[in-house]
């Protein structure tokens, strides 16, 4: 720790050299996750598709320059919020046959959709805080909102500004940004979008809602200001050592120095060092200082040492793009500003990833506080969407145990338990298609793409999976719109604008590749919203569901029964039982349940009715349903 602190001091001095702001006083970072993360219920927002409260700041063709697919027709215009997703925009025909950003030809529906914008903005999030508070969530995870021409904002022009079209004065913000030296934090201004974001932080904190930002520090991409300087000035650019120039495929990728541990010997032969053990740091200390300066900007915006006006942490996407020593230093720096800040990593499970490190290595108290739990997502999505006759509860339990093997339980509690995300289909579509792929695919390349609207059977399956998500380890996460009943397969079809109940949407129909032409009514699903709302309240009202230990007590592959118990030292227990089969079943309750005087029983098929009388030793559970029993000493 002392060694890392000594190295990091030089970076801190580089950040503040010649600047008015005081340098951050570095302190040893806590080795445990913030307690609040275990009680969080996350809501992931993609701002452009959330709510358009201020049409005056809508994107223009000029602010889209650089966006995929690479050609912007003169006839481009904003897409109406309530338009049929599969209806072509008026400018689509002007894009056909044009050259895309990679030199190919634009022809597919997906390629054209990449140019759509709907005008969602930060004022829209502010206007919908009552909705979020009513839903009950207490933490917001923003997909990237840094200034970028791209729809998903994952190819930033800069990291230190909020996208100009998310604030009230895009033209003024563009002029203000142009007056800065992006490499010098002392010249950075607060744009109108930045200022509105700070107001959003203030308003969310007033409602006890946490907020984190998403950054991919290792891969700023082709539009990033420093990379553009390299393209313009080549070898004379002062930023050329920031980037990996050896691999032409790594466009705008931050360069790292990797120091593998010595090769291990096995039977007299040297074997490669496991990638999970790579050490190293960012090659350019100036690049590292820039990352730290952006981090401080949002953790402590006025740099007064009080982080109460800043964000509550960061989602660190594609964390494998940078080596472990960088992340150790990053943790020290972040926690020195705000010890309660949350650092959650999204790490690759790709065995060919250049700098892959395992979840076990990332969760030892010196790197991250938690991870996006993709392994649990896959196991749960596969299990609950599999036809009952093929389900094996014992295999599901085994897959859950395998996903958490070797992990420190402290960090499992504080990891994020997803049911859908920006990298997956929406929950209902994933279950309908029996798909849990964590890959980005295009429907134009998938003859099995299912564009149908999920029906009542799929919604019931989703309700079972949600019971699991809200009663299992890790903080539950909702992809904005899932609670409304939205559907959509992989990118870009999960990025439809949110279906707010006050809007009247065109029916969704005529998908160009759908094998079945189904007219689908698009409207807010109040019943599903109420179900989500109840589960949020159930988890928040019973801490045992957030912090309790776990044990399995009944699994039956023939009857399709799976059950487990959450419990804590305060005498609280939660018994969760699933019947995913086609028949009603009888279960034998543990004696501890029957002999408890204070308890409640909730059945997933009757989410508004909570029973409060002592049950008999035997309890019936309907087909394709779940029950939750909470007991207290």
C-alpha positions in Angstrom: 0.0 0.0 0.0 2.8 2.5 0.9 4.5 1.7 -2.4 1.3 2.5 -4.4 0.7 5.7 -2.4 4.3 6.9 -3.2 3.8 6.3 -6.9 0.4 8.0 -6.9 1.7 11.1 -5.2 3.6 12.0 -8.4 0.4 11.7 -10.4 -1.5 13.9 -7.9 1.2 16.6 -8.2 1.0 16.4 -12.0 -2.7 17.0 -11.8 -2.4 20.1 -9.6 0.9 21.5 -10.9 0.4 25.2 -11.5 -3.3 24.9 -10.7 -5.4 26.8 -8.1 -7.1 23.7 -6.6 -5.4 22.0 -3.7 -4.1 18.5 -4.4 -6.0 15.5 -3.1 -4.6 14.3 0.2 -4.0 10.6 -0.4 -5.0 8.1 2.3 -5.0 4.3 2.5 -8.2 3.1 0.9 -10.8 1.1 2.9 -10.7 -2.6 2.0 -14.5 -3.1 2.4 -17.4 -2.0 0.3 -19.6 0.9 1.4 -22.5 -0.4 3.4 -25.1 1.5 1.4 -24.3 -0.5 -1.7 -25.7 -3.6 -0.2 -29.1 -1.9 0.3 -29.1 -0.2 -3.1 -31.8 -0.9 -5.8 -30.3 0.3 -9.0 -32.1 1.9 -12.0 -30.1 2.1 -15.2 -30.9 5.1 -17.4 -30.0 5.9 -21.0 -30.8 9.6 -21.1 -31.6 10.0 -24.8 -34.4 7.4 -24.5 -35.6 8.3 -21.0 -37.8 11.5 -21.3 -37.6 14.6 -23.5 -38.6 17.5 -21.3 -36.8 20.3 -23.3 -37.2 20.0 -27.1 -35.1 23.2 -27.5 -31.9 21.3 -26.8 -32.6 18.4 -29.1 -29.7 17.1 -31.2 -29.0 18.5 -34.6 -27.2 17.2 -37.6 -24.2 19.2 -36.6 -23.9 17.6 -33.1 -24.2 14.2 -34.7 -21.0 14.5 -36.8 -18.9 11.4 -36.1 -21.9 9.2 -35.1 -22.5 5.8 -36.6 -23.2 4.8 -39.3 -21.1 7.7 -40.6 -23.3 9.5 -43.1 -25.8 12.2 -42.0 -28.3 13.1 -44.7 -29.3 16.8 -45.0 -32.9 15.7 -44.3 -32.0 14.3 -40.9 -34.4 15.2 -38.0 -35.3 14.0 -34.5 -37.4 10.8 -34.3 -40.9 11.3 -32.9 -41.1 9.7 -29.4 -44.2 7.7 -30.0 -43.4 6.5 -33.6 -43.6 2.8 -34.4 -40.0 1.5 -33.8 -39.9 -0.3 -37.1 -41.3 2.5 -39.2 -38.5 4.1 -41.3 -37.7 7.7 -40.5 -38.2 10.2 -43.3 -34.5 10.4 -44.0 -33.8 6.6 -44.1 -34.2 6.4 -47.9 -31.5 9.1 -48.3 -29.0 6.9 -46.4 -29.3 3.8 -48.5 -26.2 3.0 -50.4 -24.1 5.6 -48.7 -20.7 4.8 -47.3 -20.5 4.1 -43.6 -17.8 5.0 -41.0 -15.9 1.8 -41.8 -16.0 2.1 -45.6 -18.9 -0.3 -46.0 -22.3 0.4 -47.6 -25.3 1.5 -45.5 -28.3 -0.7 -46.3 -29.6 -2.5 -43.1 -32.4 -1.2 -40.8 -30.0 -1.5 -37.8 -27.4 0.7 -39.5 -29.9 3.4 -40.1 -31.4 3.2 -36.6 -27.9 4.1 -35.2 -28.6 7.7 -36.4 -31.9 8.0 -34.5 -32.1 10.5 -31.6 -35.2 11.1 -29.4 -34.1 14.1 -27.4 -34.1 12.7 -23.9 -32.3 15.1 -21.5 -31.3 15.7 -17.9 -34.4 17.9 -17.4 -36.4 14.8 -18.3 -34.7 12.9 -15.5 -35.4 15.8 -13.1 -39.1 15.9 -14.2 -39.5 12.1 -13.6 -37.9 11.9 -10.1 -41.4 11.6 -8.6 -41.9 8.5 -10.7 -38.6 7.0 -9.6 -39.3 7.8 -6.0 -42.8 6.2 -6.3 -41.2 3.1 -7.9 -39.0 2.9 -4.8 -35.5 2.7 -6.3 -32.7 4.4 -4.3 -29.8 4.4 -6.7 -29.4 5.6 -10.3 -26.8 4.1 -12.7 -26.4 6.4 -15.7 -25.2 4.8 -18.9 -22.5 7.2 -20.3 -23.6 10.8 -20.4 -20.2 12.4 -21.4 -20.2 14.6 -24.4 -20.3 12.4 -27.5 -21.9 12.3 -31.0 -22.9 8.7 -30.5 -26.3 7.5 -29.3 -25.0 5.5 -26.4 -22.3 8.1 -25.6 -19.6 5.4 -25.4 -17.4 7.2 -28.0 -16.8 10.5 -26.1 -15.4 13.8 -27.5 -14.4 14.5 -23.9 -14.8 12.9 -20.5 -15.0 16.1 -18.4 -18.3 17.4 -19.9 -21.9 16.2 -19.9 -23.3 15.9 -23.4 -24.2 19.3 -24.8 -27.7 18.1 -25.9 -28.5 17.0 -22.3 -28.4 20.6 -21.1 -30.4 23.7 -21.8 -27.9 25.5 -24.1 -26.0 23.3 -26.6 -24.7 26.1 -28.7 -23.4 28.1 -25.7 -21.8 24.9 -24.3 -20.0 24.1 -27.6 -18.5 27.6 -27.6 -17.5 27.4 -24.0 -15.8 24.0 -24.6 -13.9 25.3 -27.6 -12.3 28.0 -25.3 -10.7 25.3 -23.1 -7.4 23.5 -23.2 -8.8 20.0 -22.5 -5.4 18.8 -21.1 -5.4 21.6 -18.5 -8.1 21.2 -15.8 -7.6 24.9 -14.7 -9.2 26.0 -18.0 -12.3 23.7 -17.7 -15.6 25.5 -17.4 -18.9 24.2 -16.1 -21.2 24.2 -19.1 -25.0 24.6 -18.8 -25.3 20.8 -19.1 -22.7 20.3 -16.4 -24.5 22.7 -14.1 -27.8 21.0 -14.7 -26.2 17.7 -13.9 -25.0 19.1 -10.6 -28.6 20.2 -9.9 -29.7 16.7 -10.6 -27.2 15.4 -8.1 -28.6 17.9 -5.5 -32.2 16.8 -6.2 -31.5 13.1 -6.0 -29.5 13.4 -2.8 -32.5 15.3 -1.3 -34.6 12.2 -2.0 -31.9 9.8 -0.7 -31.2 8.5 -4.1 -27.6 7.7 -5.0 -26.1 8.3 -8.4 -23.1 6.9 -10.3 -21.5 7.5 -13.7 -20.3 5.0 -16.3 -16.8 5.4 -17.7 -14.6 3.2 -19.8 -11.2 4.8 -19.0 -9.2 2.4 -21.2 -11.0 3.0 -24.4 -12.0 6.6 -25.1 -12.3 5.8 -28.8 -11.9 7.7 -32.1 -13.6 11.0 -31.3 -11.7 11.7 -28.1 -9.9 15.0 -28.1 -6.4 13.6 -27.5 -6.8 10.9 -30.1 -7.9 13.5 -32.7 -4.7 15.4 -31.9 -2.7 12.3 -32.6 -4.5 11.9 -36.0 -3.8 15.5 -36.8 -0.2 15.7 -35.7 1.0 12.1 -35.8 4.4 11.6 -34.2 4.6 15.2 -33.1 1.5 15.0 -31.0 2.2 15.3 -27.3 -0.4 12.7 -26.6 0.9 9.9 -28.8 2.2 8.0 -25.8 -1.3 7.9 -24.3 -2.4 5.4 -26.9 -1.7 1.9 -28.1 -0.2 2.6 -31.5 1.1 -1.0 -32.1 -2.3 -2.6 -32.8 -4.2 -0.8 -35.7 -7.4 -2.4 -34.4 -7.1 -0.6 -31.0 -8.4 2.8 -32.2 -8.2 5.3 -29.3 -7.2 2.6 -26.8 -5.1 3.8 -23.8 -1.7 2.1 -23.7 -0.5 0.1 -20.7 2.7 -1.3 -19.5 2.1 -4.9 -18.5 4.5 -6.8 -16.2 3.5 -10.5 -16.1 4.6 -12.5 -13.1 7.4 -15.1 -13.9 6.2 -18.1 -15.9 5.3 -21.1 -13.8 7.1 -24.4 -14.3 5.2 -27.6 -14.7 7.0 -30.9 -15.2 10.1 -29.1 -16.3 8.3 -26.9 -18.9 7.5 -23.2 -18.7 3.8 -22.4 -19.0 2.3 -19.0 -19.8 1.5 -16.7 -16.9 -2.3 -16.7 -16.3 -3.7 -13.4 -17.6 -5.5 -13.1 -14.3 -2.2 -12.3 -12.7 -1.0 -9.5 -15.0 0.3 -6.4 -13.2 1.2 -3.0 -14.7 -0.1 0.5 -15.1 -1.1 3.1 -17.8 2.0 3.9 -19.9 1.5 7.7 -19.8 1.3 9.3 -16.4 -0.2 12.4 -18.1 -3.1 10.2 -19.3 -3.5 8.8 -15.8 -3.5 12.3 -14.4 -6.2 13.3 -16.8 -8.4 10.4 -15.7 -7.9 11.3 -12.1 -8.8 15.0 -12.8 -12.0 14.0 -14.5 -12.8 11.7 -11.6 -12.3 14.4 -9.0 -14.4 16.8 -11.1 -17.5 14.7 -10.6 -16.7 13.4 -7.1 -16.0 16.9 -5.6 -17.2 19.4 -8.2 -16.0 22.6 -6.4 -12.9 20.9 -5.0 -13.5 22.0 -1.5 -12.9 18.7 0.2 -16.6 18.1 0.7 -17.8 15.4 -1.6 -21.5 15.7 -0.7 -22.2 17.7 -3.9 -20.6 15.0 -6.1 -21.5 11.6 -7.6 -21.5 8.5 -5.4 -19.1 6.5 -7.5 -18.4 5.0 -10.9 -19.4 2.0 -13.1 -16.1 1.0 -14.7 -16.9 -0.5 -18.0 -14.5 -2.8 -19.9 -12.3 -2.8 -16.8 -10.0 -5.4 -18.3 -8.7 -2.7 -20.7 -6.5 -1.5 -17.9 -4.2 -3.5 -15.6 -4.5 -4.1 -11.9 -2.0 -1.5 -10.6 -3.9 1.3 -12.3 -7.1 0.1 -10.6 -5.3 -0.1 -7.2 -4.1 3.5 -7.6 -7.6 4.6 -8.8 -9.2 3.1 -5.7 -6.7 5.0 -3.5 -7.4 8.3 -5.3 -11.2 7.9 -5.3 -11.5 6.8 -1.7 -9.2 9.7 -0.6 -11.9 12.0 -2.0 -14.9 10.1 -0.8 -14.4 6.9 1.3 -18.0 6.0 0.7 -17.7 6.2 -3.1 -18.7 3.0 -5.0 -16.4 1.4 -7.5 -18.1 -1.4 -9.5 -16.3 -3.1 -12.3 -17.7 -4.7 -15.5 -15.1 -7.2 -16.4 -14.8 -9.4 -19.5 -15.3 -13.1 -19.3 -13.7 -13.4 -22.7 -10.8 -15.9 -22.4 -8.9 -14.1 -25.2 -9.1 -10.7 -23.5 -5.6 -9.2 -23.5 -5.6 -8.3 -19.8 -8.2 -10.5 -18.4 -8.3 -10.8 -14.6 -10.8 -12.9 -12.7 -13.7 -11.8 -10.5 -11.9 -13.4 -7.6 -8.8 -11.2 -8.1 -10.9 -8.0 -8.6 -12.7 -8.5 -5.3 -9.9 -8.7 -2.7 -10.4 -5.2 -1.2 -7.7 -3.4 -3.3 -9.5 -3.0 -6.6 -13.3 -2.9 -6.8 -16.2 -2.8 -4.3 -18.3 -5.1 -6.5 -18.9 -6.3 -10.0 -21.7 -6.5 -12.5 -22.8 -10.1 -11.9 -23.0 -11.4 -15.5 -22.6 -15.1 -14.4 -25.7 -15.0 -12.2 -27.6 -13.2 -14.9 -26.9 -16.0 -17.4 -27.7 -18.7 -14.9 -31.0 -17.2 -13.9 -32.1 -16.2 -17.4 -31.3 -19.7 -18.7 -33.1 -21.5 -15.8 -36.3 -19.5 -15.7 -36.8 -19.4 -19.5 -36.2 -23.1 -19.9 -39.3 -25.2 -20.4 -40.3 -26.9 -17.1 -39.8 -30.4 -18.4 -36.1 -29.6 -19.0 -35.5 -27.7 -15.8 -33.2 -29.1 -13.2 -33.3 -27.1 -9.9 -30.2 -28.9 -8.7 -28.3 -27.8 -11.8 -29.4 -24.2 -11.3 -28.2 -24.3 -7.7 -24.9 -25.8 -8.8 -24.5 -23.0 -11.4 -25.2 -20.3 -8.7 -22.6 -21.8 -6.4 -20.1 -22.1 -9.2 -20.6 -18.4 -10.2 -19.7 -17.4 -6.6 -16.9 -19.9 -6.0 -13.9 -18.3 -4.5 -15.5 -14.9 -4.0 -15.4 -12.9 -0.8 -19.1 -12.8 0.3 -18.6 -9.1 1.4 -18.3 -8.1 -2.2 -21.0 -10.4 -3.5 -23.5 -8.5 -1.3 -22.3 -5.2 -2.9 -22.2 -6.4 -6.5 -25.0 -5.5 -8.9 -27.4 -8.3 -9.7 -28.7 -7.5 -13.2 -31.8 -8.8 -15.0 -31.1 -6.9 -18.2 -28.6 -4.2 -19.3 -27.2 -2.2 -22.2 -25.4 -5.4 -23.3 -28.4 -7.8 -23.3 -31.9 -8.0 -24.6 -34.6 -6.6 -22.4 -35.8 -9.0 -19.8 -39.0 -10.0 -21.4 -37.4 -10.5 -24.8 -34.5 -12.5 -23.3 -37.0 -14.9 -21.7 -39.3 -15.1 -24.7 -36.4 -16.1 -26.9 -34.8 -18.3 -24.2 -31.7 -16.2 -24.8 -29.1 -15.0 -22.2 -26.4 -14.0 -24.6 -24.0 -11.4 -23.2 -23.0 -10.3 -26.7 -24.0 -7.6 -29.0 -25.8 -8.9 -32.0 -27.8 -7.6 -34.9 -31.2 -8.9 -35.9 -30.2 -8.5 -39.6 -27.7 -11.3 -39.1 -30.0 -13.5 -37.0 -32.7 -15.4 -38.8 -34.1 -16.6 -35.5 -34.7 -13.0 -34.3 -38.0 -12.8 -32.5 -39.7 -9.5 -32.8 -42.9 -10.6 -31.1 -44.4 -8.9 -28.1 -44.0 -11.1 -25.0 -47.3 -12.4 -23.7 -48.7 -13.3 -20.3 -46.7 -16.5 -20.0 -43.4 -14.7 -20.5 -44.5 -12.0 -18.1 -45.2 -14.6 -15.5 -41.8 -16.2 -16.1 -40.3 -12.7 -15.6 -42.1 -12.3 -12.3 -40.5 -15.6 -11.1 -37.0 -14.4 -12.1 -37.6 -11.1 -10.4 -38.5 -12.8 -7.1 -35.2 -14.6 -7.4 -33.3 -11.3 -8.2 -34.8 -9.4 -5.3 -34.3 -12.2 -2.7 -30.8 -13.3 -3.8 -27.3 -11.9 -3.1 -26.4 -8.6 -4.7 -28.1 -5.3 -5.3 -31.0 -5.6 -7.8 -30.8 -3.6 -11.0 -33.6 -2.5 -13.3 -33.0 -1.4 -16.9 -35.2 1.6 -17.3 -38.4 0.6 -19.0 -38.4 -3.1 -18.0 -40.9 -2.2 -15.2 -43.1 -0.6 -17.9 -43.3 -3.9 -19.8 -41.0 -2.9 -22.7 -39.5 -5.5 -25.0 -36.6 -5.5 -27.5 -33.9 -7.9 -28.5 -30.2 -7.1 -28.7 -28.8 -3.7 -29.6 -30.3 -1.5 -30.9 -33.7 -2.9 -30.3 -33.6 -2.6 -26.5 -33.0 1.1 -26.9 -36.5 2.2 -27.7 -37.8 5.3 -26.0 -39.6 4.7 -22.7 -43.3 4.1 -23.0 -44.6 6.7 -20.4 -48.3 6.2 -19.6 -49.3 9.7 -20.5 -48.2 9.1 -24.2 -50.2 7.3 -26.9 -47.9 5.2 -29.0 -48.3 3.9 -32.5 -48.6 0.1 -32.7 -45.4 -1.7 -33.4 -45.6 -3.8 -36.6 -44.0 -4.7 -39.9 -40.5 -5.6 -38.8 -38.5 -6.1 -42.0 -37.2 -9.6 -40.9 -40.0 -10.9 -38.7 -41.3 -14.3 -39.8 -44.7 -13.5 -38.2 -46.4 -10.1 -38.9 -47.9 -9.2 -35.5 -49.4 -5.9 -34.7 -48.3 -5.1 -31.2 -50.0 -2.6 -28.9 -47.4 -0.4 -27.1 -48.5 0.8 -23.7 -47.4 1.1 -20.1 -48.1 -2.1 -18.2 -49.4 -1.0 -14.8 -49.7 -4.5 -13.4 -46.0 -5.2 -14.0 -45.0 -1.8 -12.6 -47.0 -2.6 -9.4 -45.2 -5.9 -9.2 -41.8 -4.3 -9.4 -42.9 -1.7 -6.9 -43.9 -4.3 -4.4 -40.7 -6.3 -4.7 -38.7 -3.0 -4.2 -40.7 -2.4 -1.0 -40.3 -6.0 0.2 -36.5 -5.9 -0.2 -36.1 -2.4 1.4 -38.4 -3.3 4.3 -36.5 -6.5 5.1 -32.7 -6.1 5.5 -32.3 -9.8 5.7 -32.8 -9.8 1.9 -29.9 -7.4 1.4 -27.4 -8.7 4.0 -28.5 -12.1 5.1 -26.5 -15.3 4.7 -28.0 -18.1 2.6 -28.6 -21.9 2.8 -30.6 -24.2 0.5 -33.2 -26.3 2.2 -35.3 -28.1 -0.4 -34.6 -29.0 -4.1 -36.6 -31.5 -6.1 -35.9 -32.0 -9.8 -39.0 -34.1 -10.4 -41.4 -31.6 -8.8 -39.4 -28.6 -10.1 -39.1 -27.2 -6.6 -36.2 -25.0 -5.4 -35.9 -23.2 -2.1 -33.5 -21.3 0.1 -33.3 -19.4 3.3 -31.8 -15.9 4.0 -31.0 -15.3 7.6 -29.0 -12.9 9.9 -27.8 -12.6 13.5 -30.8 -10.4 14.4 -33.2 -13.4 14.2 -34.7 -12.5 10.8 -35.2 -15.2 8.2 -36.6 -15.2 4.7 -37.8 -18.5 3.1 -38.1 -18.4 -0.7 -39.7 -21.3 -2.6 -40.1 -21.6 -6.3 -42.4 -24.1 -8.2 -41.5 -23.8 -11.8 -43.4 -26.9 -12.8 -46.9 -27.2 -14.3 -48.6 -28.7 -11.2 -49.5 -27.4 -7.8 -47.2 -28.9 -5.1 -47.2 -29.4 -1.4 -44.1 -28.3 0.5 -43.0 -29.1 4.1 -42.0 -26.0 5.9 -39.1 -26.1 8.3 -40.2 -26.2 11.9 -38.5 -22.8 12.5 -41.1 -21.2 10.3 -44.2 -22.8 11.9 -43.0 -22.1 15.4 -42.3 -18.4 14.8 -44.8 -15.9 16.1 -43.9 -12.9 13.9 -44.0 -13.6 10.2 -45.6 -12.8 6.8 -46.3 -14.8 3.7 -46.4 -13.4 0.2 -47.4 -15.4 -2.9 -46.2 -14.2 -6.4 -49.6 -15.0 -7.9 -51.3 -12.6 -5.5 -48.8 -9.8 -5.0 -51.2 -7.5 -3.2 -52.3 -10.0 -0.5 -49.9 -10.6 2.4 -51.0 -13.2 4.9 -50.2 -12.8 8.6 -51.6 -16.0 10.2 -49.4 -18.9 11.2 -49.3 -21.5 8.4 -49.5 -25.3 8.9 -46.5 -27.4 8.4 -47.6 -28.1 4.9 -48.2 -25.3 2.4 -49.5 -25.4 -1.2 -47.6 -23.6 -3.9 -49.3 -23.0 -7.3 -47.7 -24.0 -10.5 -45.2 -21.6 -12.0 -45.1 -19.4 -8.9 -43.1 -18.5 -5.8 -43.7 -17.7 -2.2 -41.7 -15.6 0.3 -42.0 -16.1 4.0 -40.4 -13.5 6.3 -40.0 -14.5 10.0 -38.7 -12.6 13.0 -37.8 -13.7 16.5 
